[in-house]
Amino acid sequence: MKRLLTPFVLLALLGTFVTGCTNASRIIATGLSVEVTGIQRTSDGLVTATWHVSNANIGPYLLSRVSHKIKLNGTYIGTVLDEEPLAILPGNKAGRTSKLTGGNAASDQVVKDAVARGSANYQLDTQITILIYDETVEKSVLANFGTVPVTGK
């Protein structure tokens, strides 16, 4: 009887190990959320996004890289790439204002229209790299959508 149970026990352990390893990034990023709080267009055409990451967990996070792809009213307007470390304390949020790159004429027109209206619907797709134990990194994906104020300067 023991010979019959051994393969099943080994198979169950292997399945548990594989499942645990594949979901690690989802578990690590649980409790983190990202949001765009403002978009601004300057008179020379530069577009910046103010964003923050919230940490609802009981432990701190150190993000070593953050990349946001931002859409306004369904149109891709650009990407934010921030490679400066960002510490987020437990129960707090941290963020920055960063320049958007990669937009085109159509995205510029969408931003101009949003400035005229004062706000726009946004969609945010974010990839974060979390620094764990000095040199170990864990990559994760966050997303959000909502309405953001859009201003001109």
C-alpha positions as CSV (number, residue, x, y, z in Angstrom):
1,M,0.0,0.0,0.0
2,K,2.9,2.4,0.8
3,R,4.3,1.8,-2.7
4,L,1.0,2.9,-4.2
5,L,0.7,6.1,-2.1
6,T,4.3,7.3,-2.6
7,P,3.9,8.4,-6.3
8,F,0.7,10.3,-5.4
9,V,2.3,12.1,-2.5
10,L,5.3,13.1,-4.6
11,L,3.1,14.3,-7.4
12,A,1.0,16.4,-4.9
13,L,4.2,17.9,-3.5
14,L,5.6,18.8,-6.9
15,G,2.2,20.4,-7.9
16,T,2.3,22.5,-4.7
17,F,5.9,23.6,-5.3
18,V,5.3,24.6,-8.9
19,T,2.1,26.5,-8.0
20,G,3.8,28.3,-5.2
21,C,6.7,29.4,-7.4
22,T,4.5,30.6,-10.3
23,N,2.4,32.9,-8.1
24,A,5.2,34.5,-6.1
25,S,5.0,37.8,-8.0
26,R,1.3,38.1,-7.5
27,I,1.7,37.4,-3.8
28,I,4.5,39.9,-3.3
29,A,2.6,42.7,-5.1
30,T,-0.7,42.0,-3.2
31,G,-1.7,45.2,-1.4
32,L,0.1,47.5,-3.8
33,S,-1.9,49.8,-6.0
34,V,-1.0,52.5,-8.5
35,E,-2.8,55.7,-9.6
36,V,-2.3,58.7,-11.8
37,T,-3.3,61.9,-9.9
38,G,-2.5,64.5,-12.5
39,I,-1.4,65.1,-16.1
40,Q,0.1,68.5,-17.2
41,R,1.0,69.8,-20.6
42,T,3.4,72.7,-20.9
43,S,3.3,75.3,-23.7
44,D,6.3,73.7,-25.3
45,G,4.5,70.3,-25.6
46,L,6.1,68.5,-22.7
47,V,3.6,66.2,-21.0
48,T,4.2,65.1,-17.4
49,A,2.2,62.6,-15.2
50,T,2.0,62.8,-11.4
51,W,1.6,59.2,-10.1
52,H,1.8,57.3,-6.8
53,V,2.0,53.7,-5.6
54,S,0.1,52.9,-2.4
55,N,1.2,50.2,0.1
56,A,-1.6,48.8,2.2
57,N,0.7,46.1,3.6
58,I,2.5,46.0,7.0
59,G,5.9,45.8,5.5
60,P,7.9,48.4,3.4
61,Y,8.7,48.1,-0.3
62,L,11.6,49.4,-2.3
63,L,10.8,49.8,-6.0
64,S,14.0,49.9,-8.2
65,R,12.1,50.5,-11.5
66,V,8.7,51.7,-12.4
67,S,7.3,51.8,-16.0
68,H,3.8,53.2,-16.7
69,K,2.0,53.0,-20.1
70,I,-0.8,55.7,-20.0
71,K,-3.9,56.0,-22.1
72,L,-6.2,59.0,-22.1
73,N,-9.7,58.4,-23.4
74,G,-8.6,55.1,-24.9
75,T,-5.6,56.6,-26.8
76,Y,-2.0,55.8,-25.8
77,I,-0.3,59.1,-24.9
78,G,3.1,57.9,-23.7
79,T,5.2,55.9,-21.2
80,V,6.9,56.9,-18.0
81,L,10.1,55.2,-17.1
82,D,11.5,55.9,-13.6
83,E,14.6,54.0,-12.5
84,E,15.3,55.9,-9.4
85,P,14.6,53.8,-6.3
86,L,11.3,54.6,-4.6
87,A,10.7,53.5,-0.9
88,I,7.1,53.0,0.2
89,L,6.5,52.7,3.9
90,P,3.7,50.5,5.3
91,G,0.3,52.0,5.1
92,N,1.6,55.0,3.0
93,K,2.0,56.0,-0.6
94,A,4.9,57.5,-2.5
95,G,5.1,58.9,-6.0
96,R,6.6,61.3,-8.4
97,T,6.0,63.6,-11.3
98,S,7.6,62.2,-14.5
99,K,8.0,63.1,-18.1
100,L,6.0,61.0,-20.7
101,T,7.8,59.8,-23.8
102,G,6.7,58.0,-26.9
103,G,3.6,60.0,-27.8
104,N,2.8,61.1,-31.3
105,A,0.6,63.7,-33.0
106,A,-2.6,61.9,-32.2
107,S,-1.7,61.6,-28.5
108,D,-0.7,65.3,-28.4
109,Q,-4.2,66.2,-29.8
110,V,-5.9,64.0,-27.1
111,V,-3.9,65.7,-24.4
112,K,-4.8,69.2,-25.8
113,D,-8.5,68.2,-25.9
114,A,-8.3,66.9,-22.3
115,V,-6.6,70.2,-21.2
116,A,-9.6,72.1,-22.7
117,R,-12.0,69.8,-20.8
118,G,-10.0,69.8,-17.6
119,S,-10.0,66.1,-17.1
120,A,-9.9,62.7,-18.9
121,N,-10.5,59.0,-18.4
122,Y,-7.2,57.2,-18.0
123,Q,-6.0,53.6,-18.2
124,L,-2.7,52.8,-16.5
125,D,-0.6,49.6,-17.1
126,T,2.4,49.5,-14.8
127,Q,5.4,47.2,-14.5
128,I,7.3,47.4,-11.2
129,T,10.5,45.9,-10.1
130,I,10.7,45.3,-6.3
131,L,14.1,45.0,-4.7
132,I,14.2,42.3,-2.1
133,Y,17.3,41.5,0.1
134,D,19.7,43.8,-1.6
135,E,20.1,42.3,-5.1
136,T,17.1,40.0,-5.6
137,V,14.4,41.5,-7.7
138,E,10.8,40.5,-8.3
139,K,8.8,41.9,-11.2
140,S,5.1,42.5,-11.0
141,V,2.3,44.1,-13.0
142,L,-0.3,46.6,-11.7
143,A,-3.2,48.3,-13.5
144,N,-5.7,51.0,-12.8
145,F,-8.2,53.3,-14.5
146,G,-10.2,56.3,-13.5
147,T,-10.5,60.0,-14.1
148,V,-7.6,62.4,-13.9
149,P,-7.3,66.2,-13.9
150,V,-5.5,67.4,-17.0
151,T,-4.0,70.9,-16.9
152,G,-2.0,73.2,-19.2
153,K,0.8,75.5,-18.2
